[in-house]
Amino acid sequence: MKAKTGHRFTNWAKNQQCTPGSYYQPTTEQEITDVLARHSKIRMVGSGHSWSDICLADEAMLNLDNYNRILHIDKEKLQVTAQAGIKLWQLNEELDKHGLALSNLGSIAKQSLAGAISTGTHGTGIGHQILGAQVEQFTLIKPDGEKQLLHREKDKELFNLCLVNLGCLGVVSEMTLNVIPAFQLQDHTFLMKYDDAVNHVEEMLHEHDHLKMWWFPHTDKMVVYTYNRTTETRNDSRLRQWFFDELLSVHMYRLLLGVGSLNRDWRKPINQMLVKNFERPLQRIEKSYKVFNVPEPPLHRETEWAFDIKHARALLPEYKKLINHGPHRLNFIQEIRFTKADNFALSPCYQRDSVWLGAYNADNFRWNELLHDFEQLAIRYNGRPHWGKEFTVGANYLSVEYLQYGPFAQLRQTLDPTGKLMNAYIQKLLG
């Protein structure tokens, strides 16, 4: 296939850019194989929703936006097979038409399927693992062009090594996912004092199917979201969705973030005003994927790390102190989520139930200082960074915290001895 030249890649957050010599958007598996054979250096990119430099390429970039079809739906086995470039929102809508759904999702549905799985993207719920746990099997096209089908049980050891692959083992071509009958969630959203939410986090985790929390910095309130499966009738009105999910959450929120960037001393009162919108608890019932997914957030900087859940009650007060008593003035929601342990080698939740905590800001003001300060806290608690978010730690730290780091690094060397799929990001992580 013919390459595009002069294509300028910019990620969603606009903090990463590159101009690869060749840019490809294949539509068939054969075209993917041909592109791999043509270049000595190549990187894959989905929707560019990673804040890290994971996708950056000099020689060639492979984008699967046009390789995005659903290939097969098996309602008896409750499985769907799709090409790796399909976006999560496309998959959600198509599954819904067939009365099916993914059992768990993250907050955003803009990512490509392969991109989300390969970076360890997650949702929330202590009974649910990262999104990749829903994969039954997938096809990996190795750097030399050989295809390999990996099944979660038949090829268990290799499957677990390759699932969260950072795009450095090969090109993920097709994926078969385990799905469930479409379901509804009852969303109960309410305010708690920050300290009370921290003190009751364990019991809330086990009382609800899914739990997440939002903290507006420089306030003492936590917005708590509890999602539970229900067979009751949907009651979420279009008027509420337009007013809260579009007018307030998108347009008004962006306006207030802009105001807070004019004078950073205004950020604290703005956040206090935003919290007041949650004083009246929300009770709604809606389709699962519409509850899991939130309105697309404004552009922002973001780091996110996974920590052993046993540290949650000590970590969260320290985090609050870091933000409230340090030099930082943040004007963005800080999200706290929870995920069940798994056995995927490069999953940040490998063999430990996890609490996810990050730092978010809507502009670049003192971002590097904030990132440094948060990382110092994260390192003290043996955190593991989200591969698609911003972080500065490298191989020395990661090789200790990821128990399967050595086997993964060796597998990468075996599958790609010439470093065809390497870039500066992979070099930093794997040496």
C-alpha positions as CSV (number, residue, x, y, z in Angstrom):
1,M,0.0,0.0,0.0
2,K,1.1,3.6,-0.6
3,A,2.4,5.6,2.3
4,K,1.4,9.2,3.2
5,T,4.3,11.5,3.6
6,G,4.6,14.7,5.6
7,H,1.8,13.5,8.0
8,R,2.0,15.4,11.3
9,F,0.9,13.3,14.2
10,T,-0.3,15.0,17.3
11,N,-1.8,13.1,20.2
12,W,-5.2,13.9,21.8
13,A,-3.7,15.9,24.6
14,K,-1.4,17.9,22.2
15,N,1.7,17.3,24.3
16,Q,3.3,14.8,21.9
17,Q,4.0,15.3,18.2
18,C,6.1,13.7,15.4
19,T,6.3,13.6,11.6
20,P,7.1,10.1,10.5
21,G,8.7,9.6,7.1
22,S,5.8,7.2,6.2
23,Y,2.3,7.0,7.5
24,Y,0.0,4.0,6.8
25,Q,-3.6,3.2,7.3
26,P,-4.1,-0.4,6.1
27,T,-7.5,-2.0,5.6
28,T,-6.4,-5.6,5.4
29,E,-4.1,-7.9,7.4
30,Q,-2.0,-8.5,4.3
31,E,-1.3,-4.7,4.1
32,I,-0.2,-4.7,7.7
33,T,2.2,-7.5,7.0
34,D,3.5,-5.7,3.9
35,V,4.2,-2.6,5.9
36,L,6.1,-4.5,8.6
37,A,8.3,-6.0,5.9
38,R,9.0,-2.7,4.3
39,H,10.5,-0.8,7.3
40,S,13.3,-1.3,9.8
41,K,11.6,1.0,12.3
42,I,7.9,1.4,12.8
43,R,5.4,2.2,15.6
44,M,1.7,1.7,15.9
45,V,-0.9,4.4,16.9
46,G,-4.6,4.2,17.6
47,S,-6.6,7.3,18.5
48,G,-3.5,8.9,20.1
49,H,-5.2,9.1,23.4
50,S,-2.0,8.3,25.3
51,W,-0.2,11.2,27.1
52,S,3.1,9.4,27.0
53,D,5.4,9.2,24.0
54,I,4.6,5.6,23.4
55,C,3.5,6.1,19.8
56,L,6.2,8.5,18.5
57,A,8.0,7.3,15.3
58,D,10.6,8.7,13.0
59,E,10.6,6.3,10.1
60,A,7.1,4.8,9.9
61,M,3.8,4.9,11.7
62,L,1.0,2.4,11.4
63,N,-2.6,3.5,12.2
64,L,-5.5,1.0,12.2
65,D,-8.4,3.5,12.0
66,N,-9.5,1.9,8.7
67,Y,-9.0,-1.7,10.1
68,N,-12.0,-1.5,12.3
69,R,-14.7,-4.0,11.3
70,I,-16.6,-6.4,13.6
71,L,-16.0,-9.8,12.0
72,H,-18.2,-12.1,14.0
73,I,-20.7,-12.1,16.8
74,D,-21.6,-15.4,18.6
75,K,-24.6,-14.9,20.8
76,E,-24.5,-18.4,22.1
77,K,-20.9,-18.3,23.2
78,L,-21.2,-14.6,24.1
79,Q,-18.2,-13.6,22.1
80,V,-17.4,-11.0,19.5
81,T,-14.4,-10.8,17.2
82,A,-13.3,-7.5,15.8
83,Q,-10.4,-5.9,14.0
84,A,-8.0,-4.2,16.3
85,G,-8.5,-0.6,15.1
86,I,-12.2,-0.4,16.1
87,K,-12.9,2.4,18.6
88,L,-14.5,1.4,21.9
89,W,-17.4,3.7,21.2
90,Q,-18.1,1.9,17.9
91,L,-17.8,-1.4,19.6
92,N,-20.2,-0.4,22.4
93,E,-22.9,0.8,20.0
94,E,-22.7,-2.2,17.8
95,L,-22.8,-4.6,20.7
96,D,-25.9,-2.7,22.0
97,K,-27.7,-3.3,18.7
98,H,-27.3,-7.1,19.4
99,G,-28.4,-6.9,23.0
100,L,-24.8,-7.4,24.2
101,A,-22.2,-5.4,26.2
102,L,-18.8,-5.4,27.7
103,S,-18.9,-6.1,31.4
104,N,-16.7,-3.2,32.3
105,L,-15.4,0.0,30.6
106,G,-13.2,3.0,31.4
107,S,-14.3,6.6,31.5
108,I,-13.4,7.3,27.9
109,A,-14.4,5.4,24.7
110,K,-12.3,7.2,22.2
111,Q,-9.5,4.7,22.3
112,S,-8.9,2.0,19.7
113,L,-9.5,-1.5,21.0
114,A,-5.8,-2.6,20.6
115,G,-4.5,0.6,22.0
116,A,-6.6,0.4,25.1
117,I,-5.7,-3.3,25.7
118,S,-2.0,-2.9,24.9
119,T,-1.5,-0.1,27.5
120,G,-3.4,-1.7,30.3
121,T,-6.4,0.6,30.2
122,H,-8.9,0.0,33.0
123,G,-12.3,0.9,34.4
124,T,-13.3,0.7,38.0
125,G,-14.7,-1.9,40.4
126,I,-12.8,-4.1,42.8
127,G,-14.4,-7.2,41.3
128,H,-13.2,-6.3,37.8
129,Q,-9.8,-6.5,36.2
130,I,-8.3,-4.3,33.5
131,L,-10.2,-4.2,30.2
132,G,-7.9,-6.7,28.7
133,A,-9.3,-9.4,31.0
134,Q,-12.3,-9.6,28.6
135,V,-10.1,-10.8,25.8
136,E,-10.5,-14.5,25.0
137,Q,-7.9,-14.6,22.2
138,F,-6.0,-12.3,19.8
139,T,-3.8,-12.5,16.7
140,L,-0.3,-11.0,16.9
141,I,1.6,-10.3,13.8
142,K,5.2,-10.5,14.8
143,P,7.9,-8.1,13.5
144,D,9.0,-10.8,11.0
145,G,5.4,-11.1,9.6
146,E,4.6,-14.4,11.2
147,K,1.0,-14.7,12.6
148,Q,0.4,-16.2,16.0
149,L,-3.0,-16.8,17.7
150,L,-2.9,-16.5,21.5
151,H,-5.6,-18.0,23.6
152,R,-6.1,-17.1,27.2
153,E,-6.2,-20.8,28.4
154,K,-4.5,-22.8,25.7
155,D,-1.5,-20.4,25.6
156,K,-1.9,-19.1,29.1
157,E,1.8,-18.2,29.9
158,L,2.4,-16.5,26.6
159,F,-1.0,-14.9,26.5
160,N,-0.4,-13.3,29.9
161,L,3.0,-12.0,28.8
162,C,1.7,-10.5,25.6
163,L,-1.6,-9.0,26.4
164,V,-0.3,-5.7,27.8
165,N,2.4,-5.4,25.1
166,L,3.1,-1.7,24.6
167,G,3.1,-2.3,20.9
168,C,6.7,-3.7,21.0
169,L,6.0,-7.4,20.5
170,G,4.1,-7.1,17.2
171,V,0.9,-5.7,15.7
172,V,-2.3,-6.9,17.3
173,S,-4.6,-7.7,14.3
174,E,-7.9,-9.3,15.6
175,M,-9.4,-9.8,19.0
176,T,-12.1,-12.0,20.3
177,L,-13.8,-10.6,23.4
178,N,-16.0,-12.2,26.0
179,V,-19.2,-10.2,26.3
180,I,-22.4,-10.5,28.4
181,P,-26.1,-9.7,27.8
182,A,-26.7,-5.9,27.7
183,F,-27.4,-4.6,31.2
184,Q,-28.3,-1.4,33.0
185,L,-26.6,0.4,35.8
186,Q,-28.1,2.4,38.7
187,D,-25.9,5.4,39.2
188,H,-26.0,7.0,42.6
189,T,-23.7,10.0,42.8
190,F,-23.4,12.0,46.0
191,L,-21.0,14.1,48.2
192,M,-19.0,12.9,51.2
193,K,-16.4,14.7,53.2
194,Y,-13.0,13.7,51.8
195,D,-11.8,12.1,55.1
196,D,-15.1,10.2,55.5
197,A,-14.8,8.8,52.0
198,V,-11.3,7.6,52.7
199,N,-12.3,6.0,56.0
200,H,-15.2,4.1,54.4
201,V,-13.6,3.2,51.1
202,E,-13.2,-0.5,51.9
203,E,-16.9,-1.0,52.8
204,M,-18.1,1.0,49.8
205,L,-15.9,-1.1,47.5
206,H,-17.6,-4.3,48.5
207,E,-21.1,-2.9,48.8
208,H,-21.2,-1.8,45.1
209,D,-20.4,-3.4,41.7
210,H,-18.4,-0.3,40.7
211,L,-17.0,2.6,42.7
212,K,-15.1,5.7,41.7
213,M,-14.5,9.0,43.3
214,W,-13.8,12.5,42.0
215,W,-12.0,15.1,44.1
216,F,-12.0,18.8,43.2
217,P,-8.6,20.0,44.6
218,H,-8.6,22.5,47.4
219,T,-12.0,21.4,48.7
220,D,-12.8,19.0,51.6
221,K,-15.5,17.1,49.6
222,M,-15.4,14.0,47.6
223,V,-17.8,13.2,44.8
224,V,-18.7,9.5,45.1
225,Y,-20.0,7.4,42.2
226,T,-21.6,4.0,42.9
227,Y,-22.8,1.9,40.0
228,N,-24.9,-1.3,40.6
229,R,-26.5,-3.6,38.1
230,T,-30.3,-3.5,38.0
231,T,-33.2,-4.7,36.0
232,E,-35.3,-1.7,36.7
233,T,-36.5,0.6,33.9
234,R,-34.1,3.3,32.6
235,N,-35.1,6.7,33.8
236,D,-32.3,9.0,32.7
237,S,-34.0,11.8,30.7
238,R,-32.6,13.5,27.6
239,L,-33.1,16.8,29.3
240,R,-30.9,15.8,32.2
241,Q,-28.2,14.4,29.8
242,W,-28.2,17.6,27.8
243,F,-28.2,20.0,30.8
244,F,-25.7,18.1,33.0
245,D,-23.6,16.0,30.6
246,E,-23.3,18.6,27.8
247,L,-24.1,22.1,28.9
248,L,-22.6,22.0,32.4
249,S,-20.0,19.2,32.1
250,V,-18.6,20.2,28.8
251,H,-19.3,23.8,27.9
252,M,-19.5,25.4,31.4
253,Y,-16.6,23.3,32.8
254,R,-14.4,24.4,29.9
255,L,-15.3,28.0,30.5
256,L,-14.5,27.8,34.2
257,L,-11.2,26.1,33.5
258,G,-10.3,29.0,31.2
259,V,-11.2,31.5,33.9
260,G,-9.1,29.7,36.4
261,S,-6.1,29.9,34.0
262,L,-6.4,33.7,33.9
263,N,-5.8,33.9,37.6
264,R,-4.7,30.8,39.5
265,D,-5.8,32.2,42.8
266,W,-9.4,31.8,41.5
267,R,-9.0,28.1,41.2
268,K,-9.9,27.2,44.7
269,P,-13.2,29.2,44.8
270,I,-14.1,27.8,41.3
271,N,-13.6,24.3,42.5
272,Q,-15.7,25.0,45.6
273,M,-18.4,26.3,43.3
274,L,-18.2,23.2,41.0
275,V,-18.6,20.9,44.0
276,K,-21.9,22.6,44.9
277,N,-23.4,21.1,41.7
278,F,-23.2,17.7,43.4
279,E,-25.0,18.7,46.6
280,R,-28.2,17.2,45.3
281,P,-27.6,13.4,45.0
282,L,-28.2,11.9,41.5
283,Q,-30.1,8.7,41.1
284,R,-30.4,7.5,37.5
285,I,-30.7,4.2,35.6
286,E,-29.2,3.9,32.1
287,K,-27.5,1.5,29.7
288,S,-24.2,0.3,31.1
289,Y,-21.8,1.9,28.6
290,K,-23.6,5.3,28.9
291,V,-23.0,5.2,32.7
292,F,-19.3,4.0,32.5
293,N,-18.4,6.6,29.8
294,V,-18.3,10.3,30.8
295,P,-18.4,13.3,28.5
296,E,-15.1,13.9,26.8
297,P,-13.0,16.0,29.1
298,P,-11.2,19.2,28.1
299,L,-7.5,18.9,27.1
300,H,-5.3,18.4,30.1
301,R,-2.1,16.9,31.4
302,E,-2.3,13.6,33.3
303,T,-0.3,11.0,35.2
304,E,-2.0,8.0,36.8
305,W,-0.5,5.1,39.0
306,A,-1.8,1.9,40.5
307,F,-1.1,1.1,44.1
308,D,-1.7,-1.9,46.3
309,I,-5.3,-1.4,47.7
310,K,-3.9,-1.9,51.3
311,H,-2.2,1.5,51.0
312,A,-5.4,3.4,50.1
313,R,-6.3,4.8,53.5
314,A,-2.7,6.0,54.1
315,L,-2.0,7.2,50.5
316,L,-5.2,9.3,49.9
317,P,-4.7,11.7,52.9
318,E,-1.0,12.2,51.9
319,Y,-2.1,13.0,48.4
320,K,-4.6,15.5,49.6
321,K,-1.9,17.1,51.8
322,L,0.5,17.2,48.9
323,I,-1.9,19.2,46.7
324,N,-3.5,21.4,49.4
325,H,-0.4,22.4,51.3
326,G,2.1,22.5,48.5
327,P,2.7,25.2,45.8
328,H,0.3,23.5,43.3
329,R,-3.0,25.1,42.3
330,L,-5.0,22.5,40.3
331,N,-8.0,23.2,38.2
332,F,-9.0,19.8,37.2
333,I,-10.9,16.8,38.6
334,Q,-8.7,14.2,40.3
335,E,-10.1,10.7,39.7
336,I,-9.7,7.7,42.0
337,R,-10.6,4.2,40.8
338,F,-10.2,0.6,41.8
339,T,-9.3,-2.6,40.0
340,K,-9.0,-6.3,40.8
341,A,-5.7,-8.1,40.7
342,D,-4.7,-10.0,37.5
343,N,-1.8,-12.1,36.1
344,F,-0.9,-10.1,33.0
345,A,2.8,-9.4,33.1
346,L,2.8,-5.7,32.4
347,S,-0.5,-4.9,34.0
348,P,-0.1,-2.3,36.8
349,C,-2.5,-4.5,38.8
350,Y,-0.3,-7.6,38.5
351,Q,-1.1,-9.8,41.5
352,R,-2.5,-7.0,43.6
353,D,-6.0,-5.4,44.0
354,S,-5.3,-1.8,43.2
355,V,-6.3,1.8,43.8
356,W,-5.6,4.1,40.9
357,L,-4.6,7.7,41.8
358,G,-3.1,10.4,39.6
359,A,-2.5,14.1,39.1
360,Y,-4.4,16.1,36.5
361,N,-4.2,19.7,35.5
362,A,-5.9,21.6,32.7
363,D,-2.8,23.6,31.7
364,N,1.0,23.3,31.7
365,F,1.6,25.6,34.6
366,R,4.3,24.1,36.8
367,W,3.3,20.7,35.4
368,N,6.8,19.2,35.6
369,E,7.0,20.2,39.3
370,L,3.6,18.6,40.0
371,L,4.7,15.4,38.1
372,H,7.9,15.2,40.1
373,D,6.2,15.7,43.5
374,F,3.5,13.2,42.7
375,E,6.0,10.6,41.5
376,Q,8.0,11.0,44.7
377,L,4.8,10.1,46.6
378,A,4.0,7.3,44.2
379,I,7.5,5.7,44.5
380,R,7.3,5.7,48.3
381,Y,4.2,3.5,47.9
382,N,5.6,1.2,45.2
383,G,3.2,2.5,42.6
384,R,3.2,1.3,39.0
385,P,2.5,3.9,36.3
386,H,-0.2,3.7,33.6
387,W,1.7,3.1,30.4
388,G,-0.4,5.6,28.4
389,K,0.0,8.4,30.9
390,E,2.9,10.7,31.7
391,F,5.7,9.5,34.0
392,T,9.5,9.8,34.2
393,V,10.7,6.6,35.9
394,G,12.6,4.1,33.7
395,A,14.0,0.6,33.6
396,N,15.8,0.8,37.0
397,Y,12.5,1.4,38.8
398,L,10.2,-0.6,36.6
399,S,12.3,-3.8,36.7
400,V,11.8,-3.9,40.4
401,E,8.1,-3.1,40.6
402,Y,7.0,-5.3,37.7
403,L,7.6,-8.9,38.8
404,Q,7.5,-10.2,35.2
405,Y,9.6,-7.4,33.8
406,G,12.5,-9.8,33.0
407,P,10.5,-12.4,31.1
408,F,8.7,-9.7,29.1
409,A,12.0,-7.9,28.2
410,Q,13.5,-11.3,27.1
411,L,10.4,-12.0,25.0
412,R,10.6,-8.7,23.3
413,Q,14.3,-9.4,22.5
414,T,13.3,-12.8,21.1
415,L,10.5,-11.5,18.9
416,D,12.1,-8.3,17.7
417,P,15.9,-8.8,17.9
418,T,16.6,-5.9,15.5
419,G,14.4,-3.5,17.5
420,K,12.0,-2.8,14.6
421,L,9.3,-1.8,17.0
422,M,11.5,0.2,19.4
423,N,11.4,3.9,20.0
424,A,12.8,6.2,22.7
425,Y,9.8,5.3,25.0
426,I,10.4,1.5,24.7
427,Q,14.2,2.0,25.0
428,K,13.7,3.9,28.3
429,L,11.4,1.3,29.7
430,L,13.2,-1.9,28.7
431,G,16.7,-0.8,28.1
